Amino acid sequence: MNSLTFREFVACEATALPAETILLVDDDPDWLAECEFMLQMLGYHPVCAATRDEALRLIRNPDILTVITDYNMPGCDGLTLMQDLLDLAAQDGRSLRFILATGHASLEVAVAAIRAHVTDFLEKPIAHEQLSNALLRARGVTLEGQSKAALVDHLSGLSQELQRITRLIAPTEKTVGTQNAATPRNADPVFIRRLLREESKRRQIGNGLLFGDPCWSMLLDLMIAKMEGRKVAVSSACIASGAPTTTAMRLINRLVTESILVRSPDKNDGRRDFLTIDPAIEKPLTAYLNELAKVE
């Protein structure tokens, strides 16, 4: 895979199976356009809907057998929309396959998706390999046996990552006690977590539209991970930024391009990449945080 360019990869995928019309439903115009482009590059024919009513109209197309829908839709959730689409398709004697996408994954949503017999559950941002594999599974694999168990394991890991982000932002009695005991000479995870909490409070002013710095929040999260010897996945960094998934993903791509962040693949899971701060940036950032810690 490392020896192929993206266009070479999708060219191979496009010739693997006959083209299929895919219904893509999402109210986020940026992600809708991004996913539409990926589907076209993978050899599929996407038709796009930004609302429930538009999706219900487009599902009348008899060529549509697979639907990719966001979980959070205006006026309804993805699971309700799925049932409405199933009912309409059944009138034409068709059954549908569903891939559920969300930028706000949780264990509750994952369990609901499995109970609704969703073929696949994808967490935004979605890489082209993930999308391609999900569509291939939708066309030939049902959620039974090992496939379903693998999905549950993946979602369980996602839930743990979300809980880690929550603990990162929320103060604990132990943390508060440590902060009150003494001012650290150098920045440590306790001090940086306090900066993150302050940034989170600032972001809430004006309903999160006016204040807050997603880049700063992301860098602080990565600094804590480096100090604690942990790896941070791209999806986790998006959550830590506090920005919408598509916005956070564009920010990450820019920071990688400008050599502020380093993106590396997970050797044990090809669907996931890790992020670290470039050493050239980490050194002055550490010095700056140490200065902040000393003056408090």
N, C-alpha and C positions, 0 to 999 in steps of 0.2 A: 504494500500500500504506500510505503514511503517513496517508492520509485516512480509512482504515478502522479501526474498533476491532477488537479480537481477535474478539469475538462476531460482528461483521459479516463478518469475513474467513472464519471457519469456517462461517458460514451459507451463504456463496457456495460454499465447497468442498463442503459437504454435499449441495448440489443438483446438483453437476456430474456425479456418477456414481452409479449405484445403490449402496445400502448393501451392505457386505460384512462377513462375520464374520472377525475377525482373531484368531489365537492369539498371545498375548503371554506370553513366558516370561522370568522374571527372579527371582532369589532375594532381591533388594533390595526390601523391601515399600514403601519410600517412593517409589522410582522406578517400581515396578509401578503404584502408585496414581496417580502423576502421569501416566504414559503412558496408562493406562486412561482417565483424565479427558480427555486431549487427543484420544484416538481417538473417544470419545463425542461431543465437541464438533465433531469433523470429520465426524460422521455415520456412523461405523463402529460395528460391534457387537463389542467386545472380549470375549474369554474369556481368563481369566488362569490361569497355572500358575506355582507357585513352585518346583517340583521337576521332575526328569526324568520320574519315574513319572506325575506329574499331567499333564504335557504329552503323554505317550504315550497316556494315557486320553482326553484331550480331542481329540486329532487324529482320532479316529474320527468326529467330527462331519463329515458330508459337505459342509457349507457352507464349511468352512475351506480356503482356497486360498493364503493368505498367512500367514507366520509371522514375528514379530519376536522374536528371541531374544538374550539376553546372551551374550557369549563365555565368561565365567567362571561356570560352574555347579557346584554341589557334586557331586563324584563324576564329572564329565565336562566336556568343553569344548563350546562351542556348535556346532562343526563336527561332532563325533561325534553330538550330539543331532540335528542336521539330517539326518544320514544315517539315523538310526533312524526319524525322522519320515517321511522320504521312503519308506522301505521299507514302513511301515504304510499310508501313503496309496496307494502303488502297488497294494496288495492290493485297494483299492476302485476302482482305475482312475483315480486322481487324480494330478496332478503339483502340486508346491508351489513357491511363490516365497518366498525368504527375504531378510529384512533383518537384518543382524548389527549389534548395538549393543554398545559397550564403553566403559568409563570408563578403561581402561588400553591405549590404542591403541599399536601399534607397527608397524613396517614388516613384520615377520614375520607378524603376525596379518593385516595387510592382504593380503599376497601369498597367504596360505593361504585367505583368504576369496574372492579372485578365482579361484583355482584350483578352489575348490568351487562356482563359478558362483553366488555370492551376488549377488542383484539389486542390493543397496545395502549400504553400510558406513557406519554413523553413529557419531560420537564423542559420548559423553555429556559435558555436558548437551546435550540435543537440543531445539531450538526447535520450536514448532508448525509453522512454515513448512517446516523441514527434514523433519519427519515427514510432513507432507502431500505434499511433492514426492516423497519417497522412495516413498510408497504409490502415487502416480500413475504414477511410473516403473515400479513393480512390476507395475502393471496393464496397461501398454501399451508398455514399452520394455525390451529385453534388453540385457545388457552386451556390446555389440559396438561396434566402430568408435569414433566420437567419444565416446560415453557411457562406454565403458570407459577410454579414454585420459584423460578428464576426472577419473574416479575415481582413477586412478593418480596423476595430478598432485596432486590434493587430499591423498591419503595421503602422498605424498612430502613435501609441505609440512608435514604433521602430524609426520612423522618428524623433520624438521629442527627443529621447535619443541620436541619432546621432547629432542633432543640439546642444545638450548640450555639447557633447564632442568637437564639433567645437568651441563653445564659450569658452570652458575651455582652449584650446590651443591658440586661436587667441586673441591678446591684444585688449583692447578697450581704448578709450580716457580717460574714467573715471578711469580705472585701472592705466594707465600710470601717470595720474595726482596725484593719491593717492601715488604711489611709489615715485614720485619726491618730494612730500610734506614733508615726514619724513621717517626715517628708523624705522620700527617697532621694539619694544623691544622684542616681542615674535612673532613667526611665526603665520601668519593669512592666510586666503584664498588668499588674494592679493599676499602675498609673495610667497606662494607655487605655485600659478599659474605662477609666473615669473620663478620659478625653472622648471616647466613643459615646458614652452616655450623654455628655454635654452636647456633642454634635447631634445626637438623636433628638434631644429636646429642642435644639435650635431649628432642626429641620421641620419640627411640628408647627412652628410659628407660620401662620398663613396657610394652614392645611398642606404644608409640605411643598407649596408651589413657589415660595419666595426665597427661602433660606435653605441652607444645607449644602454640603459639598460632597457628592458621592465619591469623587476621586480620593479625597482625604480619608473618608470612612473606610474605603477599600484598602488604602495603604496602611492605616492603623491596624486593621484586621490582619493583614499579611505580616506586619511586624510582630504582632502577638504570636501568630502561628510560628514564625521563625524562632522566637524566644522559647516557645514551648515544644519545639521539635515536631510540629504537625504540618501536614500538607493541606493546602486549600484548593478545592476544585473550582473551576470557572463558575459553576452554578452557585456555589457557596459565596464566592466573591460578589456575584451579582446581588445576592440577598443582602450581604453586608453593606453594600453601597447605599441601600435605601432607595435606589432609583428604579423605575420600571425596567423590566427585563431587557426590552429592546434597547433602551437608552444605556443601561449598564453594559450591554454587550458591545455597543458601538464605542463606548468609553474604553473598554478593555482592549478592543482591537487597535484603537488609537494609541493607547499606552504601550502596547506591545510593539507597534510600528515605530514609536519614538524611543524604543529601548529603555523605557521606564520599568516595564514588567517583562518577565520571561515566561513564556508559555511552553509547557513540556507535556508530552502524552503520558498517560498512566500505562505502564507496561503490563499491568494485570487486567486492565479494562479499556479496550480500544475506544469505548464511547466517551471517555472522560479525559479531560486535560487538567493539569495543575498549573497554578500561578505562583510565581515568586517575584520579589523585587530585585531588579538588576543590581549587582554589587556596587556599581558606580553610583547608583542613587541611594542605596541602603546606607552607605557610610555617612553622607551629609545629613540624611534623614535621622539617623541615630543620634548624631551630634546635636541636631536641633531639638529632638525630644529630650535629650539629657539636659540641655539648657533650660527647657521649659520646666523640667522636674526640679532643678536646683533653685529656681527663683520662687517657687511656691512654698 
